[in-house]
Every structure is written in structure tokens, then in C-alpha cells.
């Protein structure tokens, strides 16, 4: 068969991953701000002999490195989008970046908790004025960074809703329940996990600054020295919770966990609505931001070409790669 005749059945597997995402530019800008602040604080700490400034500068260096991983994931996914060795494109590279960010967040939470416990047991002297100014400065920088990263990072604080559809919903109207699951599932697939990870790193840093300011003021003016390590434990618990939610969401995508029930139900309903079709095997999974792949087996009394069944798939689900297996069977009497 001529190559020209085969061309109509071939399709690109980059699925738009070769385009630069808004999250990539935002992450790079935040890295630039964080790195600049890091250099200023370290230089000032060395110049003026301030351990508070030096420590915060080194702390910012760790966050710049973590954000660098997120930026690298964006760049790698874009540059290798047309690499044929990636069967379904590089959409999951960004999810892998998000997973890595979640692991680093968990490590950050453990370090916070460990240091806080040590300071509860063995209190250390604190230079309150210096520490407060450093915390305020860090909060301003992180506040600007949060504004840059924006609010379209998804449900960062409750990434557990990624599988919210697995829980029972007692809807009195089936159509409403189906629509509810469909919308939740589509929103879940629309999370840019890499951007969520970057956002959470900055949010965690901002949280520690807020808690530090409260604790330092309480210790300075009311003598509540224990507030500093206690607030550290509170911050560690919150960061750990965010990390767990992001780990849960990203691991589900990386392990090809089946799409939410609302998505699978929409596919099955669309196919079985006509010609007496029956879907006996169905797999739908996320392969990238707003992208799904599907493999299904259809038993039908009126077999048609695979393109017919692909055309029946709900357009709103954005199933970019579908494999359809068709079996002929007499209609039920």
C-alpha cells in the first residue's frame, strides 16, 4: 500500500506538549526573584555578620533548587515532545516534576518538624529584631511570587480531590450525578501538577514566614519563647498535608490509574447509546494536562469501522488517543 494512502490514518503523538506553557514562564520568573533575593541575603549576611540573613539566604537557595526542578520538567517535556520513544508524548514529565516537588515538600516538612522538636527540648537564643525583619522580607518576596504563579494552579491545598469521585455521592438525580462526576474528573485532569508543586513550595515558604512573625512577636513581647518551635510544628503539619495530597494526585497519573468514574461512564454511555453496542472492556487514563487515552472493546450486531466509534467519544473529554477493538455478535432477542 502506498505511503500516501496510509498518511490519513497516522497522527502526531506530541499532543501539544511542544508548546511553551504559561506555568513555565511564571516558574522561571519566580526562580529569578528567589535567586536574586538569595544572593542579596547571603551577601548581606556575610557583610554584616548576620546569621539570620545568611540562614534565610541558604534557605531560599534550597527553594530555588526545588523550583529549578519544576522549570527543568517544563523544558524537558517541551523539547522531547516529538520523541517517538515516548509512546503517549511527554505529558507525564510535568506530572513527574510535580511528584518530585511533593517529595521535596515532604522532606522540607520533616526538617521543619525535626528542628522544631529540638528547639522545644533545647531552646536557643533568638535575635528577635533581625529575625522579624528577615521573616517580613521573606513574606513580601513570597507574596509577589504567589501572585506571579497565579491561582490557576488547581486545588493545590486539597489535591486529595483528585480522586474525589471515588467517594459515594447521594444525588437524587442521576443526570446531575453524572455531570458532577464528569466536571470533577475533567477538572482533575486539568491540573498542571508541576505548577501546583511550584506554587506549594512558595506557599510553604510564605506560611513559615507568617508563622515565624507571629511566634517571634509573641516571644519578644510576651515572653512566649516556646511559640517559635510550636509554630514550626504547625507549619510542618500543614506542609506535610499539602505534600501528601500532591503525592496522591501525581502518583495516580504516573501509575496510569483509571480515570474517574464520571469519565468512564461518559465514554461507555456515548458508545452504547446507538446500534445496540455494548462496551465489555474499557480503559481510560490521563496522559497529560487535559489529555486522555482510551482503549475499549465493543461488541455490536452492526460492526462499523473504528473511526465510527471514535467519533462517538465525547469531544469534551479530549481523548487524544483511542484504540477500539470490535467484535460482531447477534442482537439480543
Secondary structure, DSSP 4 states (H G I P E B T S, - for coil): --HHHHGGG---S-TTTTSPPHHHHHHHHHHHHHHHHHHHHHHHHHHHT-HHHHHHHHHHHHHHHHHHHHHHHHHHHHHTTT-TTSTT-SHHHHHHHHHHHHHHHHHHHHHHHHHHHHHHHS-----HHHHHHHHHHHHHHHHHHHHHH-STT-SGGGGGGGGGGGS----S-HHHHHHHHHHHHHHHHT--HHHHHHHHHHHHHHHHHHHHHHHHHHHHHH--THHHHHHHHHHHHHHHHHHHHHHHHHHHHHTTPBPPHHHHHHHHHHHHTSTT-EEEEEEEEEEETTEEEEEEEEEESS---HHHHHHHS-GGG-EEEEEEEEEE-PPP-
